[in-house]
Amino acid sequence: MRMPGVVRWPGRVPAGRKSDALVHMVDVFPTLLSASGGTPGPEIDGRNMLEVFQGRAPAPDRTLFWEWRAEGAQWHAAMRGDLKLIELNGARVLYNVARDPGERRNVFAEYPEPYKQLQAELAAWLSTARK
């Protein structure tokens, strides 16, 4: 879920700049649309990240969500900042991906309030995603 990305646009995006901004695949379309002079409508889920890439705006403070199915398992994830909640067939774990990039240590006891918040946000997202 964490993949490096490269943005190159000479004269528009500074070269050599590093960012740890969370970018979701749904951000690609509104960003490219903005770069071409368009404006995404309200029905588009992603965010325009062009100003973030240009260093003119901070990354949006938001929770990102994923859902996928494989080999009979149903996975869900919610990520805000460095914390990522993963739910697999009802079992939940919380990782601090900055301190534990290999996602080996469940830290839900260290972050009880963010854990509850991510659970609530994930449940709310799933309720709308299935309609």
C-alpha positions in Angstrom: 0.0 0.0 0.0 3.0 2.3 0.3 4.6 2.8 -3.0 7.0 5.6 -4.0 6.0 7.9 -6.7 7.7 10.4 -9.0 6.2 13.6 -10.4 8.2 15.3 -13.1 7.0 18.5 -14.8 9.9 20.9 -15.6 9.1 24.5 -14.7 5.9 23.5 -12.8 7.0 21.0 -10.2 10.3 21.7 -8.4 13.0 19.1 -9.2 14.6 17.2 -6.3 11.9 17.9 -3.8 10.9 15.0 -1.5 7.4 14.7 0.0 5.9 12.2 2.4 2.4 13.2 1.4 -0.2 10.4 1.3 -1.5 10.2 -2.2 -4.2 7.7 -3.2 -4.8 6.4 -6.7 -8.1 8.4 -6.8 -6.0 11.6 -6.6 -4.4 11.0 -10.0 -7.5 12.0 -12.1 -8.3 15.3 -10.4 -4.6 16.2 -10.3 -4.1 15.6 -14.0 -7.4 17.4 -14.8 -6.2 20.4 -12.8 -2.8 20.3 -14.6 -4.6 20.5 -17.9 -6.7 23.5 -16.8 -9.9 21.6 -15.8 -11.8 21.5 -12.5 -13.0 18.2 -11.0 -16.7 18.1 -10.1 -18.0 17.2 -6.6 -18.7 13.6 -7.6 -15.0 12.9 -7.9 -13.6 11.2 -4.8 -9.9 12.2 -5.2 -8.1 15.4 -4.4 -6.1 17.7 -6.6 -2.6 17.2 -5.4 -0.9 19.6 -7.8 -0.3 22.4 -5.3 1.1 19.8 -2.9 3.5 18.6 -5.5 4.5 22.1 -6.3 5.2 22.8 -2.6 2.5 25.6 -2.4 0.1 23.7 -0.2 0.3 21.1 2.6 -1.0 17.6 2.0 -4.7 17.3 2.9 -5.5 16.1 6.4 -7.8 13.1 5.6 -8.5 9.5 6.1 -7.9 7.2 3.2 -9.8 3.9 2.7 -9.3 0.6 0.9 -11.3 -2.5 0.3 -10.1 -5.6 -1.4 -11.0 -9.3 -1.6 -8.7 -12.2 -2.3 -8.9 -15.9 -1.8 -12.1 -15.7 0.1 -10.9 -13.1 2.5 -12.3 -9.6 2.8 -9.9 -6.8 3.8 -10.6 -3.2 4.7 -8.2 -0.5 5.7 -8.3 3.1 6.9 -5.3 5.3 7.2 -4.8 8.7 8.8 -1.4 10.2 9.2 1.0 7.5 10.5 -1.8 5.2 11.7 -3.3 2.4 9.6 -6.2 0.2 10.7 -6.6 -3.1 8.9 -9.7 -5.3 9.2 -9.6 -8.8 8.0 -12.8 -10.8 8.3 -13.7 -8.8 11.4 -10.3 -8.9 13.1 -8.7 -5.5 13.5 -5.1 -4.4 13.9 -3.6 -0.9 14.1 -0.1 -0.1 12.9 2.1 3.0 13.2 3.6 2.8 9.7 6.2 5.5 10.4 7.7 3.5 13.4 6.9 0.1 12.0 7.0 0.1 8.2 6.9 -3.7 8.1 3.5 -3.6 10.0 4.5 -6.2 12.6 3.4 -4.6 15.8 -0.3 -4.0 16.7 -0.4 -0.7 18.6 -4.1 -0.3 19.3 -3.5 -0.2 23.1 -1.2 2.8 22.6 -3.7 4.8 20.6 -7.1 3.9 21.9 -8.9 7.1 20.8 -7.4 7.2 17.2 -8.2 3.4 17.0 -11.8 4.1 17.9 -12.0 7.0 15.5 -10.5 5.0 12.6 -13.0 2.2 13.3 -15.9 4.6 13.2 -14.6 6.3 10.0 -14.1 2.9 8.3 -17.6 1.8 9.3 -19.1 5.0 8.0 -17.2 4.7 4.7 -18.2 1.1 4.3 -21.9 2.0 4.8 -21.7 4.5 2.0 -19.5 2.4 -0.3 -22.0 -0.5 -0.4 -25.0 1.5 -1.4 
